[in-house]
């Protein structure tokens, strides 16, 4: 006769048999979240994003929207606030934009009481004409500076048989977040 020998399982055998399945569960959870999904979630969490419907509503009224810095190192930035107000920016009050008033902090005291805040910036509007004029003036000033550099290069080089060319490239940063392809 052959006897079957059954060894009793001890705690050590149980814990070692659970470890691989626990690791595989963690691996399965990690694989469930692809790199693209994680990056999309991070990019989608822009806390300064103004909803499209709010932007379109103000655009139809003739305004552009922007976040303007009102605090610097914990103190009110009077210099920047004054500069932006001279440029035609008006701070948006919570009663003007109730859809943003619920998700954002509202300033309760001071000269900007009632403004919609996010950290150290406040939401402001500017007439589209001012914004377009500022863009046009900036583009014109940039073109003048580039032309002055080109003229200077040509005037410093007296021999026209060997022309100097400016092969530099300019890049414009718009303040958008950097996106890296994997």
TORPA-4810 file (N, C-alpha, C, O; in nm, 3 decimals):
<nodes>
NODE_1_0.081_-0.118_0.000_0.000_0.000_0.000_0.085_0.123_0.000_0.192_0.130_0.060_X
NODE_2_0.031_0.223_-0.071_0.101_0.352_-0.077_0.023_0.452_0.006_-0.097_0.469_-0.010_X
NODE_3_0.094_0.514_0.092_0.030_0.616_0.175_0.060_0.754_0.120_0.172_0.785_0.079_X
NODE_4_-0.041_0.834_0.119_-0.021_0.973_0.078_0.021_1.052_0.199_-0.042_1.046_0.305_X
NODE_5_0.126_1.125_0.181_0.173_1.208_0.290_0.133_1.352_0.260_0.173_1.407_0.157_X
NODE_6_0.055_1.410_0.346_0.011_1.549_0.329_0.082_1.632_0.433_0.068_1.608_0.553_X
NODE_7_0.156_1.729_0.388_0.227_1.817_0.481_0.135_1.932_0.518_0.072_1.994_0.432_X
NODE_8_0.127_1.959_0.643_0.044_2.073_0.684_0.112_2.204_0.642_0.234_2.219_0.650_X
NODE_9_0.028_2.299_0.597_0.082_2.430_0.556_0.110_2.512_0.681_0.027_2.522_0.771_X
NODE_10_0.222_2.567_0.684_0.252_2.656_0.795_0.240_2.801_0.747_0.222_2.826_0.628_X
NODE_11_0.250_2.894_0.837_0.236_3.036_0.806_0.341_3.086_0.709_0.314_3.175_0.629_X
NODE_12_0.459_3.029_0.714_0.566_3.073_0.626_0.532_3.038_0.482_0.555_3.119_0.392_X
NODE_13_0.479_2.920_0.458_0.442_2.881_0.324_0.328_2.967_0.270_0.327_3.001_0.151_X
NODE_14_0.232_3.003_0.356_0.119_3.087_0.313_0.168_3.225_0.271_0.127_3.276_0.167_X
NODE_15_0.254_3.286_0.351_0.299_3.421_0.320_0.384_3.423_0.193_0.376_3.518_0.115_X
NODE_16_0.464_3.319_0.172_0.546_3.318_0.051_0.460_3.293_-0.072_0.494_3.340_-0.180_X
NODE_17_0.350_3.219_-0.057_0.264_3.195_-0.173_0.181_3.318_-0.206_0.137_3.332_-0.320_X
NODE_18_0.157_3.407_-0.111_0.078_3.528_-0.137_0.161_3.639_-0.199_0.106_3.724_-0.270_X
NODE_19_0.289_3.641_-0.175_0.372_3.751_-0.224_0.368_3.768_-0.375_0.347_3.880_-0.422_X
NODE_20_0.387_3.662_-0.452_0.385_3.681_-0.596_0.250_3.732_-0.646_0.246_3.816_-0.736_X
NODE_21_0.139_3.680_-0.591_0.009_3.727_-0.639_-0.014_3.872_-0.599_-0.077_3.947_-0.674_X
NODE_22_0.036_3.915_-0.484_0.024_4.055_-0.444_0.103_4.146_-0.536_0.058_4.255_-0.572_X
NODE_23_0.222_4.101_-0.573_0.303_4.181_-0.665_0.239_4.189_-0.802_0.243_4.294_-0.866_X
NODE_24_0.179_4.081_-0.847_0.117_4.084_-0.979_-0.005_4.176_-0.979_-0.033_4.241_-1.080_X
NODE_25_-0.077_4.184_-0.868_-0.191_4.274_-0.860_-0.144_4.419_-0.871_-0.206_4.499_-0.942_X
NODE_26_-0.036_4.453_-0.803_0.018_4.588_-0.812_0.064_4.617_-0.954_0.041_4.726_-1.006_X
NODE_27_0.129_4.519_-1.016_0.172_4.537_-1.154_0.053_4.558_-1.245_0.057_4.642_-1.334_X
NODE_28_-0.054_4.481_-1.224_-0.175_4.496_-1.306_-0.234_4.635_-1.289_-0.279_4.696_-1.386_X
NODE_29_-0.235_4.687_-1.165_-0.286_4.821_-1.141_-0.202_4.926_-1.211_-0.255_5.020_-1.269_X
NODE_30_-0.070_4.909_-1.206_0.020_5.004_-1.272_0.002_5.001_-1.423_0.000_5.106_-1.487_X
NODE_31_-0.012_4.881_-1.479_-0.030_4.869_-1.623_-0.164_4.924_-1.666_-0.179_4.968_-1.780_X
NODE_32_-0.262_4.924_-1.576_-0.394_4.978_-1.606_-0.389_5.128_-1.634_-0.471_5.180_-1.710_X
NODE_33_-0.293_5.197_-1.575_-0.277_5.340_-1.596_-0.162_5.360_-1.693_-0.045_5.352_-1.656_X
NODE_34_-0.196_5.385_-1.818_-0.091_5.404_-1.917_-0.024_5.540_-1.898_-0.078_5.629_-1.833_X
NODE_35_0.092_5.553_-1.954_0.167_5.680_-1.945_0.087_5.795_-2.007_0.088_5.907_-1.956_X
NODE_36_0.019_5.765_-2.117_-0.061_5.869_-2.183_-0.176_5.915_-2.094_-0.206_6.034_-2.089_X
NODE_37_-0.240_5.821_-2.025_-0.351_5.856_-1.937_-0.303_5.941_-1.820_-0.369_6.037_-1.780_X
NODE_38_-0.187_5.907_-1.766_-0.131_5.983_-1.655_-0.095_6.124_-1.700_-0.127_6.221_-1.631_X
NODE_39_-0.029_6.138_-1.815_0.008_6.270_-1.867_-0.116_6.353_-1.900_-0.118_6.474_-1.876_X
NODE_40_-0.219_6.289_-1.953_-0.343_6.360_-1.983_-0.408_6.412_-1.855_-0.461_6.523_-1.853_X
NODE_41_-0.403_6.333_-1.749_-0.461_6.376_-1.622_-0.383_6.493_-1.564_-0.442_6.585_-1.508_X
NODE_42_-0.251_6.490_-1.577_-0.169_6.599_-1.526_-0.193_6.725_-1.607_-0.210_6.833_-1.550_X
NODE_43_-0.194_6.714_-1.740_-0.216_6.830_-1.825_-0.356_6.886_-1.808_-0.377_7.007_-1.821_X
NODE_44_-0.452_6.799_-1.778_-0.589_6.844_-1.761_-0.614_6.914_-1.629_-0.722_6.968_-1.609_X
NODE_45_-0.518_6.916_-1.540_-0.537_6.976_-1.409_-0.480_7.117_-1.403_-0.425_7.158_-1.301_X
NODE_46_-0.493_7.192_-1.511_-0.446_7.330_-1.514_-0.544_7.415_-1.432_-0.656_7.440_-1.476_X
NODE_47_-0.502_7.457_-1.316_-0.591_7.528_-1.225_-0.615_7.672_-1.266_-0.696_7.740_-1.204_X
NODE_48_-0.546_7.720_-1.369_-0.573_7.854_-1.421_-0.653_7.850_-1.551_-0.671_7.952_-1.617_X
NODE_49_-0.700_7.732_-1.588_-0.778_7.719_-1.711_-0.913_7.788_-1.693_-0.987_7.760_-1.599_X
NODE_50_-0.943_7.879_-1.785_-1.073_7.947_-1.785_-1.165_7.865_-1.875_-1.129_7.837_-1.989_X
NODE_51_-1.282_7.826_-1.827_-1.372_7.745_-1.910_-1.404_7.814_-2.043_-1.416_7.936_-2.050_X
NODE_52_-1.416_7.734_-2.148_-1.439_7.786_-2.283_-1.567_7.867_-2.291_-1.570_7.971_-2.358_X
NODE_53_-1.672_7.822_-2.225_-1.800_7.895_-2.234_-1.787_8.035_-2.173_-1.850_8.129_-2.222_X
NODE_54_-1.707_8.050_-2.068_-1.686_8.182_-2.008_-1.605_8.269_-2.103_-1.637_8.386_-2.124_X
NODE_55_-1.499_8.214_-2.161_-1.416_8.288_-2.256_-1.499_8.334_-2.375_-1.488_8.449_-2.417_X
NODE_56_-1.581_8.246_-2.430_-1.664_8.280_-2.546_-1.767_8.387_-2.511_-1.794_8.477_-2.591_X
NODE_57_-1.826_8.378_-2.392_-1.926_8.479_-2.352_-1.862_8.618_-2.345_-1.918_8.716_-2.394_X
NODE_58_-1.744_8.626_-2.282_-1.678_8.756_-2.273_-1.629_8.804_-2.408_-1.627_8.924_-2.435_X
NODE_59_-1.588_8.711_-2.494_-1.545_8.748_-2.629_-1.660_8.809_-2.708_-1.641_8.906_-2.781_X
NODE_60_-1.780_8.753_-2.692_-1.898_8.808_-2.760_-1.934_8.946_-2.706_-1.995_9.027_-2.776_X
NODE_61_-1.897_8.973_-2.582_-1.920_9.105_-2.522_-1.809_9.203_-2.558_-1.819_9.322_-2.528_X
NODE_62_-1.701_9.154_-2.621_-1.592_9.241_-2.664_-1.474_9.246_-2.569_-1.401_9.345_-2.567_X
NODE_63_-1.452_9.140_-2.491_-1.343_9.137_-2.394_-1.257_9.012_-2.411_-1.304_8.909_-2.459_X
NODE_64_-1.132_9.023_-2.372_-1.044_8.907_-2.356_-1.019_8.890_-2.207_-1.022_8.988_-2.132_X
NODE_65_-0.994_8.766_-2.164_-0.973_8.737_-2.022_-0.829_8.696_-1.998_-0.762_8.642_-2.085_X
NODE_66_-0.784_8.724_-1.876_-0.647_8.689_-1.838_-0.636_8.691_-1.686_-0.706_8.765_-1.618_X
NODE_67_-0.546_8.605_-1.635_-0.513_8.608_-1.492_-0.401_8.709_-1.472_-0.301_8.706_-1.543_X
NODE_68_-0.417_8.797_-1.374_-0.318_8.901_-1.346_-0.267_8.884_-1.203_-0.345_8.864_-1.110_X
NODE_69_-0.134_8.893_-1.186_-0.073_8.878_-1.054_-0.109_8.997_-0.966_-0.092_9.113_-1.005_X
NODE_70_-0.160_8.966_-0.846_-0.194_9.072_-0.752_-0.115_9.061_-0.622_-0.113_9.153_-0.541_X
NODE_71_-0.048_8.946_-0.603_0.031_8.925_-0.482_0.173_8.887_-0.522_0.194_8.813_-0.618_X
NODE_72_0.270_8.937_-0.446_0.410_8.904_-0.469_0.475_8.885_-0.333_0.481_8.978_-0.253_X
NODE_73_0.524_8.766_-0.307_0.586_8.731_-0.179_0.493_8.758_-0.060_0.538_8.803_0.045_X
NODE_74_0.365_8.730_-0.078_0.269_8.745_0.031_0.215_8.885_0.050_0.125_8.905_0.133_X
NODE_75_0.266_8.983_-0.023_0.217_9.120_-0.012_0.147_9.159_-0.142_0.178_9.106_-0.249_X
NODE_76_0.053_9.253_-0.132_-0.017_9.298_-0.250_0.079_9.369_-0.345_0.158_9.454_-0.302_X
NODE_77_0.073_9.335_-0.472_0.163_9.390_-0.573_0.098_9.514_-0.637_0.043_9.506_-0.748_X
NODE_78_0.104_9.627_-0.567_0.040_9.749_-0.612_0.096_9.797_-0.746_0.022_9.851_-0.829_X
NODE_79_0.224_9.779_-0.766_0.288_9.824_-0.889_0.231_9.751_-1.011_0.197_9.815_-1.111_X
NODE_80_0.221_9.620_-1.005_0.166_9.543_-1.117_0.018_9.570_-1.137_-0.030_9.580_-1.250_X
NODE_81_-0.056_9.583_-1.027_-0.199_9.611_-1.036_-0.221_9.745_-1.106_-0.304_9.755_-1.197_X
NODE_82_-0.146_9.848_-1.065_-0.159_9.980_-1.127_-0.123_9.978_-1.274_-0.191_10.039_-1.356_X
NODE_83_-0.016_9.908_-1.309_0.028_9.898_-1.449_-0.081_9.833_-1.534_-0.112_9.881_-1.643_X
NODE_84_-0.137_9.724_-1.485_-0.240_9.652_-1.562_-0.367_9.735_-1.574_-0.432_9.732_-1.679_X
NODE_85_-0.403_9.809_-1.471_-0.521_9.895_-1.481_-0.498_10.008_-1.581_-0.592_10.046_-1.652_X
NODE_86_-0.376_10.061_-1.589_-0.345_10.163_-1.691_-0.351_10.106_-1.833_-0.379_10.179_-1.928_X
NODE_87_-0.323_9.975_-1.846_-0.330_9.909_-1.976_-0.474_9.874_-2.014_-0.496_9.819_-2.122_X
NODE_88_-0.571_9.903_-1.929_-0.711_9.879_-1.962_-0.771_9.754_-1.902_-0.885_9.720_-1.935_X
NODE_89_-0.699_9.685_-1.817_-0.752_9.564_-1.755_-0.846_9.602_-1.641_-0.817_9.693_-1.563_X
NODE_90_-0.960_9.532_-1.632_-1.057_9.552_-1.525_-1.077_9.418_-1.455_-1.097_9.316_-1.521_X
NODE_91_-1.072_9.419_-1.324_-1.089_9.294_-1.250_-1.235_9.252_-1.251_-1.325_9.335_-1.236_X
NODE_92_-1.258_9.122_-1.269_-1.393_9.067_-1.277_-1.442_9.034_-1.137_-1.375_8.964_-1.061_X
NODE_93_-1.559_9.085_-1.106_-1.619_9.060_-0.976_-1.699_8.930_-0.980_-1.742_8.885_-1.086_X
NODE_94_-1.718_8.871_-0.864_-1.787_8.743_-0.853_-1.930_8.751_-0.904_-1.981_8.654_-0.960_X
NODE_95_-1.995_8.864_-0.887_-2.135_8.877_-0.932_-2.143_8.884_-1.085_-2.248_8.853_-1.142_X
NODE_96_-2.035_8.924_-1.154_-2.033_8.929_-1.300_-2.021_8.790_-1.361_-2.072_8.766_-1.470_X
NODE_97_-1.954_8.700_-1.292_-1.924_8.568_-1.346_-1.953_8.461_-1.239_-1.860_8.407_-1.180_X
NODE_98_-2.081_8.431_-1.216_-2.115_8.337_-1.108_-2.063_8.195_-1.131_-2.042_8.122_-1.034_X
NODE_99_-2.043_8.154_-1.258_-1.994_8.019_-1.282_-1.851_7.999_-1.232_-1.815_7.888_-1.194_X
NODE_100_-1.769_8.103_-1.231_-1.635_8.092_-1.175_-1.632_8.127_-1.027_-1.539_8.089_-0.956_X
NODE_101_-1.731_8.199_-0.980_-1.734_8.239_-0.839_-1.750_8.119_-0.747_-1.703_8.123_-0.633_X
NODE_102_-1.813_8.013_-0.794_-1.835_7.897_-0.707_-1.710_7.811_-0.694_-1.687_7.754_-0.587_X
NODE_103_-1.628_7.800_-0.798_-1.511_7.714_-0.793_-1.384_7.783_-0.751_-1.281_7.717_-0.733_X
NODE_104_-1.387_7.914_-0.735_-1.267_7.990_-0.704_-1.288_8.070_-0.576_-1.400_8.086_-0.528_X
NODE_105_-1.177_8.120_-0.522_-1.183_8.200_-0.399_-1.222_8.343_-0.435_-1.184_8.394_-0.540_X
NODE_106_-1.296_8.408_-0.348_-1.338_8.546_-0.368_-1.269_8.633_-0.265_-1.269_8.601_-0.146_X
NODE_107_-1.210_8.742_-0.310_-1.142_8.835_-0.219_-1.247_8.906_-0.134_-1.346_8.956_-0.187_X
NODE_108_-1.225_8.910_-0.004_-1.326_8.964_0.085_-1.295_9.104_0.137_-1.385_9.174_0.182_X
NODE_109_-1.167_9.146_0.131_-1.131_9.276_0.187_-1.034_9.347_0.093_-0.979_9.287_0.000_X
NODE_110_-1.015_9.475_0.119_-0.917_9.552_0.042_-0.977_9.615_-0.082_-1.098_9.613_-0.104_X
NODE_111_-0.888_9.671_-0.162_-0.932_9.744_-0.282_-0.987_9.650_-0.389_-1.061_9.694_-0.476_X
NODE_112_-0.953_9.524_-0.383_-0.999_9.427_-0.482_-1.107_9.334_-0.426_-1.120_9.219_-0.469_X
NODE_113_-1.184_9.384_-0.330_-1.289_9.302_-0.267_-1.391_9.259_-0.372_-1.438_9.341_-0.451_X
NODE_114_-1.423_9.131_-0.372_-1.520_9.078_-0.466_-1.459_9.017_-0.590_-1.532_8.960_-0.672_X
NODE_115_-1.326_9.027_-0.607_-1.259_8.971_-0.724_-1.246_8.819_-0.713_-1.242_8.763_-0.604_X
NODE_116_-1.242_8.754_-0.829_-1.223_8.610_-0.836_-1.072_8.583_-0.832_-0.998_8.631_-0.917_X
NODE_117_-1.028_8.505_-0.732_-0.885_8.479_-0.712_-0.853_8.331_-0.732_-0.938_8.244_-0.715_X
NODE_118_-0.730_8.308_-0.769_-0.675_8.173_-0.774_-0.529_8.186_-0.732_-0.445_8.224_-0.813_X
NODE_119_-0.500_8.154_-0.608_-0.364_8.171_-0.557_-0.331_8.319_-0.546_-0.397_8.392_-0.473_X
NODE_120_-0.228_8.363_-0.620_-0.188_8.504_-0.614_-0.225_8.580_-0.740_-0.167_8.684_-0.769_X
NODE_121_-0.321_8.529_-0.817_-0.367_8.597_-0.939_-0.517_8.619_-0.933_-0.590_8.546_-0.867_X
NODE_122_-0.562_8.722_-1.004_-0.704_8.755_-1.011_-0.746_8.760_-1.157_-0.667_8.794_-1.244_X
NODE_123_-0.871_8.725_-1.182_-0.924_8.724_-1.318_-0.959_8.866_-1.360_-1.023_8.940_-1.286_X
NODE_124_-0.916_8.902_-1.482_-0.942_9.037_-1.532_-0.984_9.031_-1.678_-0.959_8.932_-1.748_X
NODE_125_-1.049_9.138_-1.723_-1.091_9.148_-1.863_-1.036_9.278_-1.922_-1.011_9.375_-1.851_X
NODE_126_-1.018_9.276_-2.055_-0.969_9.392_-2.127_-1.043_9.399_-2.260_-1.067_9.295_-2.322_X
NODE_127_-1.080_9.518_-2.306_-1.145_9.528_-2.437_-1.054_9.469_-2.546_-0.933_9.487_-2.544_X
NODE_128_-1.116_9.399_-2.641_-1.041_9.333_-2.747_-0.957_9.434_-2.825_-0.846_9.402_-2.867_X
NODE_129_-1.008_9.554_-2.846_-0.934_9.656_-2.922_-0.801_9.688_-2.854_-0.699_9.703_-2.922_X
NODE_130_-0.801_9.699_-2.721_-0.676_9.725_-2.647_-0.578_9.610_-2.667_-0.459_9.631_-2.691_X
NODE_131_-0.630_9.489_-2.655_-0.545_9.370_-2.668_-0.483_9.362_-2.807_-0.363_9.336_-2.820_X
NODE_132_-0.563_9.385_-2.911_-0.511_9.379_-3.048_-0.411_9.491_-3.074_-0.311_9.470_-3.143_X
NODE_133_-0.437_9.610_-3.020_-0.344_9.721_-3.037_-0.210_9.691_-2.969_-0.104_9.723_-3.023_X
NODE_134_-0.216_9.630_-2.852_-0.093_9.593_-2.779_-0.014_9.489_-2.858_0.109_9.499_-2.867_X
NODE_135_-0.082_9.388_-2.913_-0.015_9.285_-2.994_0.049_9.348_-3.117_0.162_9.314_-3.154_X
NODE_136_-0.023_9.439_-3.182_0.029_9.504_-3.302_0.152_9.588_-3.269_0.250_9.586_-3.343_X
NODE_137_0.145_9.663_-3.159_0.259_9.746_-3.118_0.380_9.661_-3.083_0.493_9.697_-3.117_X
NODE_138_0.357_9.550_-3.017_0.467_9.460_-2.981_0.530_9.400_-3.105_0.653_9.393_-3.115_X
NODE_139_0.448_9.356_-3.200_0.501_9.299_-3.325_0.579_9.404_-3.403_0.683_9.373_-3.461_X
NODE_140_0.530_9.527_-3.404_0.599_9.635_-3.476_0.733_9.666_-3.410_0.833_9.686_-3.479_X
NODE_141_0.736_9.671_-3.278_0.860_9.698_-3.206_0.962_9.586_-3.228_1.081_9.612_-3.243_X
NODE_142_0.914_9.462_-3.229_1.003_9.348_-3.256_1.061_9.357_-3.396_1.180_9.334_-3.415_X
NODE_143_0.978_9.389_-3.493_1.024_9.403_-3.632_1.128_9.515_-3.643_1.227_9.501_-3.716_X
NODE_144_1.107_9.626_-3.574_1.204_9.737_-3.576_1.338_9.693_-3.517_1.443_9.728_-3.571_X
NODE_145_1.335_9.619_-3.409_1.459_9.571_-3.347_1.532_9.475_-3.438_1.655_9.482_-3.451_X
NODE_146_1.459_9.384_-3.502_1.522_9.290_-3.595_1.582_9.363_-3.714_1.691_9.328_-3.760_X
NODE_147_1.513_9.463_-3.764_1.565_9.542_-3.876_1.689_9.620_-3.835_1.783_9.630_-3.914_X
NODE_148_1.691_9.674_-3.715_1.808_9.747_-3.667_1.930_9.653_-3.658_2.041_9.693_-3.692_X
NODE_149_1.909_9.531_-3.614_2.019_9.434_-3.607_2.071_9.401_-3.746_2.192_9.396_-3.767_X
NODE_150_1.980_9.379_-3.841_2.021_9.350_-3.978_2.098_9.467_-4.039_2.200_9.447_-4.105_X
NODE_151_2.050_9.589_-4.016_2.119_9.708_-4.068_2.258_9.721_-4.008_2.354_9.757_-4.076_X
NODE_152_2.268_9.693_-3.880_2.397_9.703_-3.811_2.496_9.600_-3.866_2.614_9.631_-3.885_X
NODE_153_2.448_9.478_-3.893_2.534_9.375_-3.951_2.587_9.418_-4.087_2.705_9.398_-4.117_X
NODE_154_2.502_9.477_-4.168_2.542_9.519_-4.303_2.635_9.641_-4.299_2.728_9.650_-4.379_X
NODE_155_2.609_9.734_-4.207_2.692_9.855_-4.205_2.831_9.828_-4.148_2.927_9.897_-4.183_X
NODE_156_2.844_9.727_-4.061_2.975_9.694_-4.004_3.062_9.616_-4.102_3.181_9.596_-4.077_X
NODE_157_3.006_9.573_-4.210_3.079_9.490_-4.306_3.093_9.568_-4.438_3.001_9.568_-4.520_X
NODE_158_3.206_9.632_-4.459_3.220_9.719_-4.577_3.236_9.644_-4.709_3.202_9.700_-4.814_X
NODE_159_3.284_9.524_-4.709_3.308_9.452_-4.833_3.180_9.381_-4.877_3.140_9.283_-4.814_X
NODE_160_3.116_9.427_-4.983_2.989_9.372_-5.030_3.008_9.241_-5.108_2.910_9.173_-5.136_X
NODE_161_3.133_9.206_-5.144_3.156_9.082_-5.217_3.134_8.960_-5.127_3.109_8.850_-5.175_X
NODE_162_3.145_8.981_-4.998_3.123_8.872_-4.903_3.008_8.912_-4.811_3.030_8.965_-4.702_X
NODE_163_2.886_8.886_-4.855_2.772_8.931_-4.774_2.757_8.852_-4.644_2.794_8.734_-4.636_X
NODE_164_2.703_8.918_-4.546_2.673_8.855_-4.418_2.524_8.827_-4.415_2.443_8.914_-4.446_X
NODE_165_2.491_8.708_-4.378_2.348_8.674_-4.367_2.316_8.643_-4.222_2.398_8.589_-4.148_X
NODE_166_2.198_8.678_-4.186_2.150_8.650_-4.051_2.065_8.524_-4.056_1.952_8.527_-4.105_X
NODE_167_2.118_8.415_-4.008_2.046_8.287_-4.012_1.986_8.251_-3.877_1.949_8.136_-3.853_X
NODE_168_1.975_8.348_-3.788_1.918_8.320_-3.657_1.767_8.301_-3.669_1.704_8.353_-3.760_X
NODE_169_1.713_8.227_-3.576_1.570_8.200_-3.574_1.514_8.250_-3.443_1.572_8.228_-3.337_X
NODE_170_1.402_8.316_-3.451_1.339_8.363_-3.328_1.224_8.271_-3.293_1.155_8.219_-3.380_X
NODE_171_1.205_8.253_-3.163_1.096_8.171_-3.113_1.014_8.256_-3.018_1.069_8.334_-2.940_X
NODE_172_0.885_8.239_-3.025_0.795_8.315_-2.940_0.733_8.222_-2.838_0.681_8.116_-2.872_X
NODE_173_0.741_8.262_-2.712_0.680_8.185_-2.605_0.548_8.250_-2.569_0.541_8.371_-2.548_X
NODE_174_0.443_8.170_-2.561_0.310_8.225_-2.532_0.265_8.200_-2.390_0.153_8.236_-2.354_X
NODE_175_0.349_8.139_-2.310_0.311_8.115_-2.171_0.236_7.984_-2.151_0.189_7.957_-2.041_X
NODE_176_0.222_7.904_-2.254_0.154_7.776_-2.240_0.247_7.676_-2.174_0.369_7.695_-2.172_X
NODE_177_0.190_7.572_-2.120_0.270_7.468_-2.055_0.352_7.392_-2.157_0.309_7.371_-2.270_X
NODE_178_0.467_7.351_-2.117_0.552_7.269_-2.203_0.494_7.129_-2.208_0.448_7.075_-2.107_X
NODE_179_0.497_7.070_-2.327_0.448_6.933_-2.344_0.561_6.851_-2.402_0.621_6.887_-2.503_X
NODE_180_0.589_6.740_-2.338_0.700_6.656_-2.380_0.645_6.526_-2.439_0.562_6.460_-2.378_X
NODE_181_0.693_6.491_-2.556_0.652_6.365_-2.618_0.743_6.255_-2.567_0.864_6.274_-2.553_X
NODE_182_0.686_6.142_-2.539_0.763_6.031_-2.486_0.809_5.941_-2.598_0.876_5.841_-2.574_X
</nodes>
